[in-house]
Amino acid sequence: MSLHDMEEGMEYLCQRCGNCCRWPGEVPVSDAEIARIAEFLGMGQDDFIARYTDVRLNRSGLTLVSRPNHECIFLDGIDCRINPVKPVQCAGFPNQWNFSGWRQTCEAIAVPRRESGIVES
C-alpha cells in the first residue's frame, strides 16, 4: 500500500461517494474484522466467511468478495451496508493508503492536516 498524489500537510475528508468501493482489488479481512462484521450482520462467523469472503490471491488470508463488476459486495448504491464496522483498509482510504490515479475517482475533500486536534494555518 502506498500514498499517491497526496498534498503535503493535507488530509482528505471522505464524502461517501462510494467510488473507492467500485475499484477492482482485494479488501483483506482479519479474524477480528470478520467477527465484528458477522456480529453486526447478525450471523455466525462461519456463515459470514462462506458467503462473503474468498481466499486472497496470494493465499495469505481472506478477502471480501466482489460483485462481477468489481464493486464491493457491501456497497448499496453509494452506501456501505457495514460502514460502522468496515475493514481497516476501507476506513484508511485515502489517508493511510490509496492507489495511483485515485484523485480522478475519489471525491474526498482536501483539508489542512490536524496535529493534536489543532488545524494548521
DOBA-129167 format. One record per residue: x, y, z of N, C-alpha, C, O, CB in turn. Coordinates in nm, 4 decimals, padded with zeros to 6 digits, always signed. Glycine has a CB too. Example, Ala and Ser with C-alpha at 12.3 -4.5 7.8 and 13.67 -1.06 7.14 Angstrom:
BEGIN
(site (+01.3190, -00.5690, +00.7800), (+01.2300, -00.4500, +00.7800), (+01.3200, -00.3300, +00.7800), (+01.4236, -00.3319, +00.8465), (+01.1308, -00.4473, +00.9046))
(site (+01.2850, -00.2250, +00.7080), (+01.3670, -00.1060, +00.7140), (+01.2900, +00.0030, +00.7870), (+01.3409, +00.1138, +00.8039), (+01.4084, -00.0598, +00.5725))
This chain:
BEGIN
(site (+00.0843, -00.1179, +00.0000), (+00.0000, +00.0000, +00.0000), (+00.0888, +00.1243, +00.0000), (+00.1937, +00.1280, +00.0644), (-00.0959, -00.0002, +00.1221))
(site (+00.0452, +00.2234, -00.0722), (+00.1259, +00.3435, -00.0816), (+00.0368, +00.4663, -00.0874), (-00.0853, +00.4572, -00.0998), (+00.2171, +00.3376, -00.2039))
(site (+00.1021, +00.5817, -00.0779), (+00.0309, +00.7094, -00.0820), (+00.0700, +00.7820, -00.2091), (+00.1827, +00.8295, -00.2230), (+00.0623, +00.7963, +00.0436))
(site (-00.0247, +00.7903, -00.3022), (-00.0039, +00.8574, -00.4300), (-00.0800, +00.9883, -00.4300), (-00.1888, +00.9967, -00.3729), (-00.0484, +00.7680, -00.5484))
(site (-00.0245, +01.0909, -00.4933), (-00.0939, +01.2166, -00.5168), (-00.1430, +01.2842, -00.3886), (-00.2480, +01.3484, -00.3891), (-00.2100, +01.1928, -00.6081))
(site (-00.0687, +01.2705, -00.2799), (-00.1069, +01.3343, -00.1534), (-00.0426, +01.4721, -00.1469), (+00.0762, +01.4871, -00.1753), (-00.0642, +01.2472, -00.0303))
(site (-00.1211, +01.5722, -00.1097), (-00.0685, +01.7072, -00.0934), (-00.0051, +01.7186, +00.0447), (-00.0647, +01.6783, +00.1445), (-00.1805, +01.8141, -00.1124))
(site (+00.1141, +01.7729, +00.0500), (+00.1868, +01.7922, +00.1758), (+00.1025, +01.8716, +00.2748), (+00.0475, +01.9760, +00.2396), (+00.3208, +01.8639, +00.1506))
(site (+00.0920, +01.8229, +00.3986), (+00.0197, +01.8933, +00.5035), (-00.1315, +01.8847, +00.4929), (-00.2029, +01.9563, +00.5631), (+00.0595, +02.0348, +00.5030))
(site (-00.1812, +01.7969, +00.4049), (-00.3253, +01.7855, +00.3858), (-00.3727, +01.6454, +00.4240), (-00.2977, +01.5481, +00.4178), (-00.3634, +01.8174, +00.2398))
(site (-00.4991, +01.6388, +00.4635), (-00.5663, +01.5105, +00.4788), (-00.6975, +01.5204, +00.4027), (-00.7383, +01.6292, +00.3620), (-00.5896, +01.4737, +00.6305))
(site (-00.7622, +01.4088, +00.3838), (-00.8800, +01.4060, +00.2988), (-01.0020, +01.3598, +00.3769), (-00.9981, +01.2590, +00.4474), (-00.8569, +01.3154, +00.1786))
(site (-01.1110, +01.4358, +00.3630), (-01.2360, +01.4023, +00.4284), (-01.3257, +01.3295, +00.3286), (-01.3599, +01.3834, +00.2233), (-01.3057, +01.5295, +00.4841))
(site (-01.3626, +01.2085, +00.3625), (-01.4465, +01.1259, +00.2769), (-01.5827, +01.1918, +00.2583), (-01.6423, +01.2421, +00.3536), (-01.4623, +00.9844, +00.3360))
(site (-01.6306, +01.1909, +00.1351), (-01.7622, +01.2449, +00.1028), (-01.8629, +01.1333, +00.0765), (-01.9754, +01.1590, +00.0336), (-01.7534, +01.3372, -00.0185))
(site (-01.8215, +01.0086, +00.1027), (-01.9052, +00.8898, +00.0876), (-01.9616, +00.8761, -00.0532), (-02.0790, +00.8440, -00.0719), (-02.0185, +00.8935, +00.1875))
(site (-01.8756, +00.9012, -00.1521), (-01.9174, +00.8890, -00.2918), (-01.9276, +00.7428, -00.3347), (-02.0000, +00.7112, -00.4291), (-01.8196, +00.9631, -00.3829))
(site (-01.8554, +00.6526, -00.2659), (-01.8580, +00.5107, -00.2988), (-01.7667, +00.4704, -00.4130), (-01.7624, +00.3529, -00.4495), (-01.9956, +00.4710, -00.3318))
(site (-01.6939, +00.5648, -00.4701), (-01.6097, +00.5317, -00.5856), (-01.4968, +00.4355, -00.5504), (-01.4618, +00.3498, -00.6316), (-01.5513, +00.6581, -00.6448))
(site (-01.4392, +00.4479, -00.4312), (-01.3321, +00.3553, -00.3927), (-01.3865, +00.2131, -00.3766), (-01.3116, +00.1163, -00.3900), (-01.2650, +00.4019, -00.2614))
(site (-01.5148, +00.2003, -00.3484), (-01.5791, +00.0698, -00.3326), (-01.6065, +00.0025, -00.4662), (-01.6463, -00.1138, -00.4714), (-01.7084, +00.0846, -00.2558))
(site (-01.5852, +00.0757, -00.5722), (-01.6052, +00.0215, -00.7072), (-01.4722, -00.0117, -00.7748), (-01.4713, -00.0670, -00.8848), (-01.6837, +00.1212, -00.7931))
(site (-01.3601, +00.0212, -00.7103), (-01.2286, -00.0009, -00.7688), (-01.1914, -00.1481, -00.7566), (-01.2076, -00.2061, -00.6493), (-01.1224, +00.0881, -00.7005))
(site (-01.1419, -00.2102, -00.8634), (-01.1038, -00.3519, -00.8557), (-00.9903, -00.3739, -00.7561), (-00.8992, -00.2916, -00.7459), (-01.0622, -00.4034, -00.9941))
(site (-00.9958, -00.4822, -00.6847), (-00.8895, -00.5183, -00.5916), (-00.9436, -00.5933, -00.4725), (-01.0638, -00.6168, -00.4606), (-00.8155, -00.3952, -00.5453))
(site (-00.8531, -00.6303, -00.3846), (-00.8889, -00.7068, -00.2663), (-00.9098, -00.6171, -00.1455), (-00.8480, -00.5114, -00.1328), (-00.7823, -00.8095, -00.2364))
(site (-00.9982, -00.6616, -00.0571), (-01.0164, -00.5980, +00.0736), (-00.9911, -00.7074, +00.1772), (-01.0832, -00.7790, +00.2166), (-01.1621, -00.5331, +00.0895))
(site (-00.8651, -00.7197, +00.2213), (-00.8329, -00.8232, +00.3194), (-00.9083, -00.7995, +00.4499), (-00.9281, -00.6855, +00.4921), (-00.6815, -00.8272, +00.3455))
(site (-00.9498, -00.9092, +00.5128), (-01.0175, -00.9001, +00.6426), (-00.9488, -00.9916, +00.7425), (-00.9166, -01.1065, +00.7124), (-01.1676, -00.9367, +00.6298))
(site (-00.9273, -00.9385, +00.8615), (-00.8647, -01.0140, +00.9696), (-00.9714, -01.0941, +01.0443), (-01.0911, -01.0754, +01.0223), (-00.7890, -00.9190, +01.0668))
(site (-00.9274, -01.1822, +01.1315), (-01.0210, -01.2586, +01.2143), (-01.1079, -01.1655, +01.2986), (-01.2280, -01.1882, +01.3135), (-00.9447, -01.3564, +01.3052))
(site (-01.0464, -01.0606, +01.3536), (-01.1216, -00.9654, +01.4364), (-01.2251, -00.8898, +01.3527), (-01.3369, -00.8664, +01.3986), (-01.0256, -00.8655, +01.5044))
(site (-01.1885, -00.8521, +01.2311), (-01.2830, -00.7825, +01.1428), (-01.3977, -00.8753, +01.1036), (-01.5132, -00.8330, +01.0995), (-01.2110, -00.7303, +01.0162))
(site (-01.3664, -01.0005, +01.0751), (-01.4699, -01.0983, +01.0417), (-01.5680, -01.1115, +01.1573), (-01.6893, -01.1096, +01.1362), (-01.4071, -01.2356, +01.0082))
(site (-01.5171, -01.1249, +01.2783), (-01.6035, -01.1375, +01.3961), (-01.6929, -01.0151, +01.4122), (-01.8127, -01.0278, +01.4377), (-01.5190, -01.1576, +01.5226))
(site (-01.6349, -00.8982, +01.3974), (-01.7094, -00.7723, +01.4140), (-01.8175, -00.7559, +01.3066), (-01.9305, -00.7184, +01.3376), (-01.6129, -00.6526, +01.4095))
(site (-01.7832, -00.7835, +01.1820), (-01.8790, -00.7682, +01.0728), (-01.9905, -00.8721, +01.0841), (-02.1079, -00.8394, +01.0666), (-01.8082, -00.7806, +00.9368))
(site (-01.9541, -00.9972, +01.1133), (-02.0544, -01.1031, +01.1273), (-02.1530, -01.0681, +01.2384), (-02.2739, -01.0837, +01.2213), (-01.9867, -01.2390, +01.1566))
(site (-02.1022, -01.0212, +01.3512), (-02.1909, -00.9829, +01.4614), (-02.2827, -00.8685, +01.4182), (-02.4023, -00.8708, +01.4472), (-02.1085, -00.9418, +01.5861))
(site (-02.2273, -00.7683, +01.3490), (-02.3060, -00.6547, +01.3014), (-02.4185, -00.7016, +01.2085), (-02.5290, -00.6474, +01.2121), (-02.2153, -00.5534, +01.2286))
(site (-02.3900, -00.8023, +01.1256), (-02.4896, -00.8549, +01.0323), (-02.5828, -00.9576, +01.0967), (-02.6784, -01.0031, +01.0339), (-02.4202, -00.9173, +00.9134))
(site (-02.5546, -00.9942, +01.2226), (-02.6389, -01.0905, +01.2938), (-02.6260, -01.2315, +01.2416), (-02.7241, -01.3056, +01.2348), (-02.7816, -01.0486, +01.2860))
(site (-02.5036, -01.2686, +01.2043), (-02.4819, -01.4033, +01.1522), (-02.3579, -01.4637, +01.2157), (-02.2751, -01.3919, +01.2717), (-02.4685, -01.4015, +00.9987))
(site (-02.3448, -01.5944, +01.2071), (-02.2275, -01.6625, +01.2589), (-02.1060, -01.6362, +01.1714), (-02.1183, -01.6077, +01.0523), (-02.2534, -01.8119, +01.2693))
(site (-01.9885, -01.6462, +01.2323), (-01.8652, -01.6211, +01.1573), (-01.8459, -01.7197, +01.0429), (-01.8020, -01.6804, +00.9349), (-01.7459, -01.6272, +01.2503))
(site (-01.8777, -01.8473, +01.0646), (-01.8619, -01.9465, +00.9579), (-01.9529, -01.9141, +00.8395), (-01.9117, -01.9264, +00.7241), (-01.8923, -02.0879, +01.0108))
(site (-02.0759, -01.8730, +00.8679), (-02.1682, -01.8346, +00.7604), (-02.1172, -01.7111, +00.6871), (-02.1233, -01.7039, +00.5643), (-02.3092, -01.8080, +00.8169))
(site (-02.0669, -01.6142, +00.7628), (-02.0126, -01.4932, +00.7011), (-01.8976, -01.5284, +00.6075), (-01.8929, -01.4818, +00.4937), (-01.9653, -01.3938, +00.8089))
(site (-01.8058, -01.6102, +00.6554), (-01.6888, -01.6497, +00.5749), (-01.7341, -01.7195, +00.4470), (-01.6836, -01.6892, +00.3389), (-01.5945, -01.7429, +00.6563))
(site (-01.8282, -01.8118, +00.4581), (-01.8751, -01.8859, +00.3408), (-01.9451, -01.7950, +00.2401), (-01.9310, -01.8141, +00.1193), (-01.9696, -01.9975, +00.3838))
(site (-02.0194, -01.6976, +00.2881), (-02.0993, -01.6131, +00.1988), (-02.0244, -01.4915, +00.1450), (-02.0452, -01.4526, +00.0301), (-02.2220, -01.5668, +00.2705))
(site (-01.9378, -01.4310, +00.2258), (-01.8829, -01.3001, +00.1910), (-01.7311, -01.2932, +00.1752), (-01.6771, -01.1846, +00.1538), (-01.9231, -01.2036, +00.2934))
(site (-01.6614, -01.4052, +00.1850), (-01.5158, -01.3996, +00.1700), (-01.4665, -01.5030, +00.0695), (-01.5367, -01.5966, +00.0314), (-01.4474, -01.4213, +00.3052))
(site (-01.3423, -01.4810, +00.0291), (-01.2723, -01.5735, -00.0586), (-01.1259, -01.5714, -00.0161), (-01.0845, -01.4834, +00.0593), (-01.2898, -01.5351, -00.2112))
(site (-01.0487, -01.6663, -00.0631), (-00.9056, -01.6691, -00.0334), (-00.8377, -01.5596, -00.1145), (-00.8660, -01.5422, -00.2331), (-00.8436, -01.8092, -00.0652))
(site (-00.7469, -01.4852, -00.0491), (-00.6719, -01.3807, -00.1190), (-00.5873, -01.4417, -00.2304), (-00.5511, -01.5592, -00.2253), (-00.5823, -01.3025, -00.0203))
(site (-00.5563, -01.3599, -00.3314), (-00.4767, -01.4079, -00.4443), (-00.3415, -01.4636, -00.4011), (-00.2926, -01.5607, -00.4589), (-00.4558, -01.2960, -00.5438))
(site (-00.2806, -01.4014, -00.2982), (-00.1506, -01.4510, -00.2509), (-00.1669, -01.5616, -00.1462), (-00.0687, -01.6083, -00.0885), (-00.0681, -01.3356, -00.1921))
(site (-00.2908, -01.6027, -00.1224), (-00.3263, -01.7114, -00.0312), (-00.2854, -01.6850, +00.1125), (-00.2673, -01.7789, +00.1900), (-00.2636, -01.8388, -00.0775))
(site (-00.2706, -01.5570, +00.1493), (-00.2258, -01.5227, +00.2846), (-00.3403, -01.4926, +00.3811), (-00.3162, -01.4503, +00.4941), (-00.1341, -01.4039, +00.2786))
(site (-00.4613, -01.5136, +00.3388), (-00.5749, -01.4862, +00.4260), (-00.7012, -01.4725, +00.3433), (-00.7093, -01.5210, +00.2305), (-00.5509, -01.3591, +00.5092))
(site (-00.7989, -01.4061, +00.4010), (-00.9280, -01.3892, +00.3346), (-00.9501, -01.2459, +00.2893), (-00.8957, -01.1516, +00.3468), (-01.0404, -01.4316, +00.4270))
(site (-01.0305, -01.2314, +00.1855), (-01.0694, -01.1015, +00.1325), (-01.2210, -01.1014, +00.1152), (-01.2821, -01.2067, +00.0966), (-00.9966, -01.0706, -00.0031))
(site (-01.2810, -00.9832, +00.1215), (-01.4229, -00.9731, +00.0904), (-01.4429, -01.0052, -00.0573), (-01.3597, -00.9695, -00.1407), (-01.4782, -00.8314, +00.1248))
(site (-01.5512, -01.0714, -00.0891), (-01.5804, -01.0988, -00.2292), (-01.6309, -00.9712, -00.2955), (-01.6835, -00.8815, -00.2297), (-01.6844, -01.2134, -00.2433))
(site (-01.6141, -00.9654, -00.4249), (-01.6629, -00.8534, -00.5050), (-01.7724, -00.9036, -00.5975), (-01.7824, -01.0228, -00.6265), (-01.5476, -00.7875, -00.5864))
(site (-01.8530, -00.8112, -00.6421), (-01.9513, -00.8432, -00.7447), (-01.8779, -00.8574, -00.8786), (-01.7630, -00.8147, -00.8897), (-02.0634, -00.7331, -00.7524))
(site (-01.9416, -00.9162, -00.9799), (-01.8760, -00.9324, -01.1104), (-01.8248, -00.8006, -01.1708), (-01.7287, -00.8015, -01.2477), (-01.9724, -00.9971, -01.2070))
(site (-01.8882, -00.6877, -01.1365), (-01.8439, -00.5576, -01.1889), (-01.7355, -00.4939, -01.1017), (-01.7012, -00.3774, -01.1220), (-01.9630, -00.4625, -01.2001))
(site (-01.6817, -00.5677, -01.0060), (-01.5738, -00.5285, -00.9148), (-01.6208, -00.4471, -00.7945), (-01.5383, -00.4124, -00.7100), (-01.4713, -00.4495, -00.9901))
(site (-01.7488, -00.4156, -00.7832), (-01.7984, -00.3429, -00.6663), (-01.7885, -00.4311, -00.5423), (-01.7988, -00.5535, -00.5502), (-01.9447, -00.2965, -00.6883))
(site (-01.7684, -00.3670, -00.4288), (-01.7702, -00.4381, -00.3017), (-01.9086, -00.4992, -00.2811), (-02.0098, -00.4372, -00.3140), (-01.7331, -00.3432, -00.1839))
(site (-01.9127, -00.6177, -00.2280), (-02.0378, -00.6880, -00.2018), (-02.1271, -00.6105, -00.1048), (-02.2484, -00.6314, -00.1034), (-02.0090, -00.8269, -00.1463))
(site (-02.0695, -00.5218, -00.0240), (-02.1460, -00.4470, +00.0747), (-02.1847, -00.3069, +00.0290), (-02.2424, -00.2304, +00.1063), (-02.0679, -00.4377, +00.2011))
(site (-02.1536, -00.2727, -00.0950), (-02.1926, -00.1428, -00.1482), (-02.3393, -00.1485, -00.1886), (-02.3803, -00.2356, -00.2654), (-02.1031, -00.1024, -00.2690))
(site (-02.4176, -00.0554, -00.1365), (-02.5609, -00.0475, -00.1648), (-02.5876, +00.0912, -00.2207), (-02.6158, +00.1849, -00.1460), (-02.6481, -00.0757, -00.0362))
(site (-02.5785, +00.1038, -00.3539), (-02.5861, +00.2365, -00.4157), (-02.4552, +00.3081, -00.3908), (-02.3536, +00.2747, -00.4517), (-02.7061, +00.3193, -00.3598))
(site (-02.4564, +00.4071, -00.3013), (-02.3317, +00.4715, -00.2585), (-02.3096, +00.4521, -00.1086), (-02.2171, +00.5095, -00.0512), (-02.3339, +00.6222, -00.2929))
(site (-02.3938, +00.3719, -00.0460), (-02.3824, +00.3475, +00.0979), (-02.3179, +00.2128, +00.1254), (-02.3398, +00.1153, +00.0536), (-02.5198, +00.3542, +00.1644))
(site (-02.2382, +00.2098, +00.2309), (-02.1760, +00.0861, +00.2769), (-02.2684, +00.0225, +00.3811), (-02.2982, +00.0833, +00.4839), (-02.0327, +00.1127, +00.3364))
(site (-02.3126, -00.0984, +00.3540), (-02.4023, -00.1672, +00.4472), (-02.3346, -00.1978, +00.5800), (-02.4028, -00.2210, +00.6799), (-02.4533, -00.2959, +00.3851))
(site (-02.2017, -00.1984, +00.5831), (-02.1307, -00.2310, +00.7079), (-02.0447, -00.1131, +00.7548), (-01.9462, -00.1333, +00.8258), (-02.0423, -00.3565, +00.6884))
(site (-02.0807, +00.0080, +00.7163), (-01.9978, +00.1251, +00.7443), (-01.9503, +00.1357, +00.8901), (-01.8325, +00.1642, +00.9117), (-02.0742, +00.2486, +00.7088))
(site (-02.0352, +00.1143, +00.9903), (-01.9871, +00.1281, +01.1289), (-01.8770, +00.0281, +01.1669), (-01.8024, +00.0517, +01.2619), (-02.1031, +00.1118, +01.2239))
(site (-01.8665, -00.0834, +01.0931), (-01.7688, -00.1875, +01.1254), (-01.6828, -00.2249, +01.0035), (-01.6273, -00.3346, +00.9977), (-01.8407, -00.3120, +01.1788))
(site (-01.6725, -00.1344, +00.9079), (-01.5992, -00.1663, +00.7849), (-01.4529, -00.1976, +00.8150), (-01.3985, -00.1519, +00.9155), (-01.6086, -00.0497, +00.6848))
(site (-01.3892, -00.2761, +00.7268), (-01.2489, -00.3149, +00.7486), (-01.1547, -00.1937, +00.7556), (-01.1851, -00.0859, +00.7044), (-01.2033, -00.4087, +00.6367))
(site (-01.0417, -00.2145, +00.8194), (-00.9400, -00.1111, +00.8351), (-00.8987, -00.0556, +00.6994), (-00.8798, +00.0652, +00.6853), (-00.8177, -00.1666, +00.9096))
(site (-00.8843, -00.1424, +00.5993), (-00.8434, -00.0950, +00.4668), (-00.9423, +00.0090, +00.4156), (-00.9012, +00.1108, +00.3599), (-00.8328, -00.2129, +00.3672))
(site (-01.0698, -00.0148, +00.4334), (-01.1726, +00.0782, +00.3853), (-01.1679, +00.2092, +00.4648), (-01.1743, +00.3179, +00.4073), (-01.3132, +00.0139, +00.3962))
(site (-01.1569, +00.1976, +00.5950), (-01.1552, +00.3164, +00.6812), (-01.0316, +00.4023, +00.6562), (-01.0358, +00.5234, +00.6781), (-01.1606, +00.2751, +00.8283))
(site (-00.9217, +00.3419, +00.6108), (-00.7976, +00.4159, +00.5910), (-00.7841, +00.4871, +00.4582), (-00.6894, +00.5633, +00.4385), (-00.6854, +00.3249, +00.6059))
(site (-00.8762, +00.4642, +00.3670), (-00.8658, +00.5256, +00.2345), (-00.9203, +00.6678, +00.2386), (-01.0264, +00.6874, +00.2977), (-00.9417, +00.4419, +00.1290))
(site (-00.8562, +00.7675, +00.1807), (-00.7294, +00.7661, +00.1082), (-00.6115, +00.8124, +00.1934), (-00.5008, +00.8267, +00.1415), (-00.7399, +00.8530, -00.0144))
(site (-00.6327, +00.8362, +00.3236), (-00.5271, +00.8949, +00.4064), (-00.4166, +00.7977, +00.4466), (-00.3002, +00.8374, +00.4523), (-00.5876, +00.9521, +00.5294))
(site (-00.4491, +00.6726, +00.4745), (-00.3462, +00.5764, +00.5121), (-00.2930, +00.4998, +00.3916), (-00.1815, +00.4477, +00.3957), (-00.4009, +00.4793, +00.6148))
(site (-00.3712, +00.4924, +00.2848), (-00.3273, +00.4255, +00.1615), (-00.4167, +00.4734, +00.0484), (-00.5271, +00.5223, +00.0723), (-00.3326, +00.2683, +00.1752))
(site (-00.3698, +00.4596, -00.0729), (-00.4503, +00.4866, -00.1914), (-00.3807, +00.4235, -00.3114), (-00.2790, +00.3561, -00.2953), (-00.4712, +00.6403, -00.2125))
(site (-00.4331, +00.4440, -00.4288), (-00.3784, +00.3838, -00.5491), (-00.3497, +00.4927, -00.6516), (-00.4064, +00.6018, -00.6452), (-00.4752, +00.2782, -00.6068))
(site (-00.2628, +00.4627, -00.7446), (-00.2285, +00.5583, -00.8484), (-00.3546, +00.5965, -00.9255), (-00.4278, +00.5095, -00.9726), (-00.1211, +00.5003, -00.9436))
(site (-00.3797, +00.7272, -00.9383), (-00.4963, +00.7762, -01.0093), (-00.6209, +00.7929, -00.9244), (-00.7282, +00.8227, -00.9768), (-00.5264, +00.6857, -01.1199))
(site (-00.6081, +00.7740, -00.7943), (-00.7261, +00.7798, -00.7062), (-00.7956, +00.9146, -00.7086), (-00.9173, +00.9207, -00.6911), (-00.6863, +00.7474, -00.5645))
(site (-00.7214, +01.0237, -00.7298), (-00.7829, +01.1575, -00.7295), (-00.8810, +01.1758, -00.8456), (-00.9688, +01.2619, -00.8390), (-00.6741, +01.2654, -00.7365))
(site (-00.8672, +01.0962, -00.9514), (-00.9601, +01.1072, -01.0638), (-01.0964, +01.0438, -01.0323), (-01.1946, +01.0718, -01.1011), (-00.8998, +01.0414, -01.1877))
(site (-01.1029, +00.9595, -00.9298), (-01.2290, +00.8937, -00.8958), (-01.2832, +00.9327, -00.7589), (-01.4045, +00.9325, -00.7377), (-01.2111, +00.7455, -00.9011))
(site (-01.1946, +00.9658, -00.6665), (-01.2349, +00.9943, -00.5281), (-01.2804, +01.1391, -00.5127), (-01.2153, +01.2311, -00.5622), (-01.1188, +00.9653, -00.4313))
(site (-01.3920, +01.1584, -00.4440), (-01.4461, +01.2918, -00.4219), (-01.4104, +01.3488, -00.2837), (-01.4689, +01.4486, -00.2417), (-01.5963, +01.2886, -00.4383))
(site (-01.3155, +01.2869, -00.2129), (-01.2741, +01.3368, -00.0814), (-01.2224, +01.4795, -00.0940), (-01.1626, +01.5164, -00.1951), (-01.1655, +01.2454, -00.0192))
(site (-01.2461, +01.5586, +00.0090), (-01.2066, +01.6990, +00.0105), (-01.0771, +01.7147, +00.0899), (-01.0662, +01.6659, +00.2024), (-01.3190, +01.7875, +00.0709))
(site (-00.9791, +01.7829, +00.0307), (-00.8518, +01.8086, +00.0977), (-00.8696, +01.9212, +00.1983), (-00.9243, +02.0266, +00.1658), (-00.7410, +01.8437, -00.0048))
(site (-00.8226, +01.8979, +00.3219), (-00.8256, +01.9992, +00.4282), (-00.6901, +01.9962, +00.4984), (-00.6200, +01.8952, +00.4920), (-00.9437, +01.9731, +00.5305))
(site (-00.6518, +02.1051, +00.5653), (-00.5244, +02.1030, +00.6387), (-00.5237, +01.9910, +00.7428), (-00.6213, +01.9713, +00.8151), (-00.4990, +02.2393, +00.7072))
(site (-00.4117, +01.9178, +00.7491), (-00.3972, +01.8076, +00.8441), (-00.3991, +01.8618, +00.9867), (-00.3360, +01.9632, +01.0166), (-00.2661, +01.7288, +00.8175))
(site (-00.4702, +01.7951, +01.0715), (-00.4787, +01.8344, +01.2126), (-00.3681, +01.7659, +01.2907), (-00.3480, +01.6450, +01.2792), (-00.6174, +01.7990, +01.2724))
(site (-00.2985, +01.8419, +01.3682), (-00.1944, +01.7893, +01.4570), (-00.2432, +01.8139, +01.6000), (-00.2649, +01.9289, +01.6380), (-00.0525, +01.8581, +01.4302))
(site (-00.2604, +01.7107, +01.6780), (-00.3068, +01.7203, +01.8165), (-00.4376, +01.7976, +01.8270), (-00.4586, +01.8731, +01.9220), (-00.2005, +01.7868, +01.9030))
(site (-00.5269, +01.7781, +01.7274), (-00.6577, +01.8417, +01.7322), (-00.6600, +01.9870, +01.6888), (-00.7657, +02.0501, +01.6915), (-00.7105, +01.8325, +01.8684))
(site (-00.5451, +02.0419, +01.6483), (-00.5385, +02.1827, +01.6063), (-00.5192, +02.1864, +01.4552), (-00.4303, +02.1195, +01.4025), (-00.4221, +02.2596, +01.6797))
(site (-00.6002, +02.2626, +01.3862), (-00.5873, +02.2764, +01.2420), (-00.4732, +02.3728, +01.2127), (-00.4667, +02.4825, +01.2680), (-00.7203, +02.3257, +01.1779))
(site (-00.3815, +02.3286, +01.1225), (-00.2688, +02.4145, +01.0856), (-00.3181, +02.5314, +01.0038), (-00.4117, +02.5176, +00.9251), (-00.1623, +02.3358, +01.0075))
(site (-00.2543, +02.6494, +01.0221), (-00.2931, +02.7643, +00.9397), (-00.1881, +02.7957, +00.8374), (-00.2041, +02.8896, +00.7593), (-00.3184, +02.8861, +01.0257))
